[in-house]
Amino acid sequence: MAPRLKEKYHSEIKPKIKARFGIENDYAMPRLVKIVLNMGVNGAVENKARVEQAAKELAMISGQAPTIRKARVAISAFKLREGMPIGCAVTLRRDRMWEFADRLISIVLPRIRDFRGVKDKLDGRGNYTLGLNEQTVFPEIELDKIDFTQGMDITFVTTAKNDEEARFMLKEMGMPFQTAGADEPEKKKKKKKRSAAADAPVTAAPAAKAE
């Protein structure tokens, strides 16, 4: 059975893309080709075991064995040697890609505390990257078994000709992009604090006593 999101793309999203952008040729239709998960491991230079632990967790999250990323150049100031393990990454394609995208959109992102959506800025070539601060938002990770929190970047690589096509496709897939004014409550809160500080009564310093 095909993944739910893959079926939705073919049955619901493609017709909407066709109507929105006037694309007649199926081969010209923007589509998702791969999702890349990348972890640059904090403290990898001091503790090699951290990379191994991060790789195990990334495998649980993605359902696929990751590759270990190694330093290409040596940087003496950071005690970094060429070839030293510094992170891990995994590339998902086909059904595994669709299943991960579905879980990320419908389960993982809503678990983020005070979540107000993700920014909708793409890279200019129809690809989209979002960053997560820690791996604990994934239900596959057991909180009592992690030694350190680790962030990651998740990149959606598409065949879209431009950001507009890719953004529309991802939004129809359920990507919770921030709507205009989504961060207004936070802005108003900060503005209120600044206003309160400005309106606070100023107490004059006591005059110095004459000797």
SULGIFEN-V874219 format. One record per backbone hydrogen bond with DSSP energy under -0.5 kcal/mol. NH is the residue of the N-H (numbers start at 1). CO is the residue of the C=O. E is the energy in kcal/mol with one decimal. If there is no record, write none. Layout:
nh,co,e
NH,CO,E
NH,CO,E
This chain:
nh,co,e
7,3,-2.1
8,4,-2.2
9,5,-2.2
10,6,-1.9
11,7,-2.6
12,8,-2.8
13,8,-2.1
14,9,-2.8
16,12,-1.1
17,13,-2.4
18,14,-2.6
19,15,-2.1
20,16,-2.5
21,17,-2.7
22,18,-1.3
24,22,-0.6
28,25,-1.4
29,26,-1.2
33,157,-2.6
34,157,-1.4
35,92,-2.0
36,155,-2.4
37,35,-0.5
37,90,-2.8
38,36,-0.5
38,153,-2.6
39,88,-3.2
40,38,-0.5
41,39,-0.8
41,86,-1.6
44,41,-1.3
47,43,-2.1
50,47,-1.4
51,48,-1.0
52,48,-1.1
53,49,-2.3
54,50,-2.7
55,51,-2.3
56,52,-1.8
57,53,-2.1
58,54,-2.5
59,55,-2.0
60,56,-1.8
61,57,-2.2
62,58,-2.5
63,59,-2.5
67,89,-3.1
69,87,-2.6
71,84,-2.6
75,80,-2.1
78,75,-1.1
79,76,-1.4
80,75,-2.6
81,79,-0.5
83,71,-3.1
84,81,-1.9
86,69,-2.8
87,69,-1.4
88,39,-2.2
89,67,-2.3
90,37,-2.3
92,35,-3.1
92,90,-0.5
96,93,-0.8
97,93,-1.1
97,94,-0.6
98,94,-1.9
99,95,-2.6
100,96,-2.1
101,97,-2.4
102,98,-2.2
103,99,-2.1
104,100,-2.9
105,101,-2.4
106,102,-2.5
107,103,-2.2
108,103,-2.3
109,104,-2.6
111,107,-0.5
111,108,-1.5
112,109,-1.6
115,112,-1.3
116,117,-0.5
118,176,-2.4
122,120,-0.6
123,127,-2.1
128,156,-2.2
130,154,-2.4
132,152,-2.8
135,150,-0.6
137,134,-0.8
138,135,-1.7
141,138,-1.7
142,140,-0.5
143,141,-0.6
145,142,-2.1
146,143,-1.1
152,132,-2.1
153,38,-2.5
154,130,-2.9
155,36,-2.8
156,128,-3.7
157,34,-2.7
157,155,-0.7
158,156,-0.5
159,31,-1.9
166,162,-1.7
167,163,-3.2
168,164,-2.1
169,165,-2.3
170,166,-2.8
171,167,-2.4
172,168,-2.2
173,169,-1.5
174,170,-0.6
174,171,-1.0
175,170,-2.5
177,175,-2.3
178,118,-2.5
182,179,-2.2
184,181,-1.6
187,183,-1.9
188,184,-3.2
189,185,-1.9
190,186,-2.2
191,187,-2.6
192,188,-2.4
193,189,-1.8
194,190,-2.3
195,191,-2.5
196,192,-2.4
197,193,-2.1
198,194,-2.1
199,195,-2.0
200,196,-0.7
203,201,-0.6
204,202,-0.6
